[in-house]
Amino acid sequence: QVQLVESGGGSVQAGGSLRLSCAASGRPFNSIAMAWFRQDPDTDREFVAYIAGLGRYTYYTDSMKGRFTISRDNAKNTVYLQMNSLKPEDTAVYYCAGRTGGLGTNFGDRSMYDYWGQGTQVTVSS
């Protein structure tokens, strides 16, 4: 079993930045592909970014390319989401997710992930 704990959320003005962290425990971290999703009260949980176990491959939702950066430090069992140029529409609860085993090209499919954190709130004011 893998436990995921997010941190780093908060309130920021539009144009600002936040860095989210997700600490993992329970099995070798480099064997776990990781992703960030987000959800606000009016929408389904939405894919944000993905990073492979060794960090060699990353993918992003088009609307977040250039603003968000996913990274990981396997020595610290932690994945990060650096969010810059934040917009009010980025307001949501952000969740990290993990999966052991292959994903193929289904990294944006939330049903493919085995482990989820509890979420951290990000609020961007205009």
C-alpha positions as CSV (number, residue, x, y, z in Angstrom):
1,Q,0.0,0.0,0.0
2,V,1.2,3.5,-0.8
3,Q,0.3,6.6,1.2
4,L,0.3,10.0,-0.4
5,V,0.2,13.3,1.4
6,E,-0.1,16.6,-0.4
7,S,1.0,20.0,1.0
8,G,1.7,23.5,-0.3
9,G,-1.8,24.7,-1.2
10,G,-3.0,28.1,-0.2
11,S,-4.4,31.4,-1.4
12,V,-2.6,33.5,-4.0
13,Q,-3.4,36.4,-6.2
14,A,-3.7,36.0,-10.0
15,G,-0.2,35.9,-11.6
16,G,1.3,34.4,-8.5
17,S,3.0,31.1,-7.9
18,L,2.7,28.1,-5.7
19,R,4.6,24.8,-5.4
20,L,2.7,21.7,-4.3
21,S,4.4,18.7,-2.8
22,C,3.3,15.1,-2.5
23,A,5.2,12.8,-0.2
24,A,4.9,9.1,-0.7
25,S,5.5,6.2,1.5
26,G,5.0,2.4,1.4
27,R,7.0,1.1,-1.5
28,P,10.0,2.1,-3.7
29,F,9.1,5.5,-5.1
30,N,10.8,5.1,-8.4
31,S,8.4,2.3,-9.2
32,I,5.4,4.6,-9.0
33,A,4.3,6.8,-11.9
34,M,2.8,10.0,-10.4
35,A,0.3,12.5,-11.6
36,W,-1.6,15.6,-10.4
37,F,-5.3,16.0,-10.9
38,R,-7.6,18.8,-9.8
39,Q,-11.2,19.2,-9.1
40,D,-13.5,22.1,-8.3
41,P,-17.1,21.7,-7.1
42,D,-18.6,22.1,-10.6
43,T,-16.4,19.7,-12.6
44,D,-15.1,16.2,-12.7
45,R,-11.6,15.5,-11.5
46,E,-9.3,16.8,-14.3
47,F,-5.8,15.7,-15.3
48,V,-3.1,18.2,-14.8
49,A,0.3,16.6,-15.3
50,Y,2.1,13.2,-15.2
51,I,5.7,12.1,-14.6
52,A,7.1,8.6,-15.1
53,G,8.8,6.7,-12.3
54,L,12.4,7.8,-13.2
55,G,11.3,11.2,-14.2
56,R,12.2,10.8,-17.9
57,Y,8.8,11.5,-19.3
58,T,6.3,14.2,-18.5
59,Y,2.9,15.1,-19.9
60,Y,0.6,18.0,-19.4
61,T,-2.8,19.1,-20.2
62,D,-2.5,21.6,-23.0
63,S,-3.9,24.5,-21.0
64,M,-1.2,24.1,-18.4
65,K,1.9,23.7,-20.6
66,G,4.3,26.5,-20.0
67,R,2.7,27.5,-16.7
68,F,3.0,24.3,-14.6
69,T,6.0,22.0,-14.1
70,I,5.9,18.5,-12.6
71,S,9.1,17.1,-11.1
72,R,10.1,14.5,-8.7
73,D,12.9,13.8,-6.2
74,N,13.1,10.0,-5.8
75,A,15.6,10.3,-3.0
76,K,13.0,12.3,-1.0
77,N,10.0,10.2,-2.2
78,T,8.3,13.4,-3.3
79,V,6.7,14.8,-6.4
80,Y,6.2,18.5,-7.0
81,L,3.9,20.7,-9.0
82,Q,5.3,24.2,-9.6
83,M,2.5,26.5,-10.7
84,N,3.3,29.9,-12.2
85,S,1.1,32.6,-13.7
86,L,-1.8,31.3,-11.8
87,K,-5.3,32.3,-12.9
88,P,-8.6,32.3,-11.0
89,E,-9.8,29.3,-13.0
90,D,-6.9,27.3,-11.5
91,T,-8.8,27.4,-8.2
92,A,-9.5,23.8,-7.2
93,V,-8.5,21.0,-4.9
94,Y,-5.3,19.4,-6.2
95,Y,-4.7,15.7,-5.8
96,C,-1.6,13.7,-6.4
97,A,-2.1,10.1,-7.7
98,G,0.2,7.2,-8.1
99,R,0.2,4.0,-10.1
100,T,2.5,1.0,-10.1
101,G,2.7,-0.8,-13.5
102,G,2.4,0.5,-17.0
103,L,0.0,3.2,-18.1
104,G,0.6,3.3,-21.8
105,T,-0.9,6.5,-23.0
106,N,-3.7,6.5,-20.4
107,F,-1.9,8.8,-18.0
108,G,-4.8,11.2,-18.0
109,D,-7.4,8.6,-17.0
110,R,-8.0,8.9,-13.3
111,S,-9.4,5.4,-13.1
112,M,-5.9,4.0,-13.9
113,Y,-4.4,5.3,-10.7
114,D,-4.2,3.1,-7.6
115,Y,-3.3,5.6,-4.9
116,W,-4.6,9.1,-4.1
117,G,-3.8,11.8,-1.6
118,Q,-6.4,13.7,0.4
119,G,-6.0,16.8,-1.7
120,T,-4.8,20.4,-1.1
121,Q,-6.8,23.5,-1.8
122,V,-5.5,26.1,-4.2
123,T,-7.4,29.4,-4.4
124,V,-6.5,32.1,-6.9
125,S,-8.1,35.5,-6.5
126,S,-8.4,38.1,-9.2
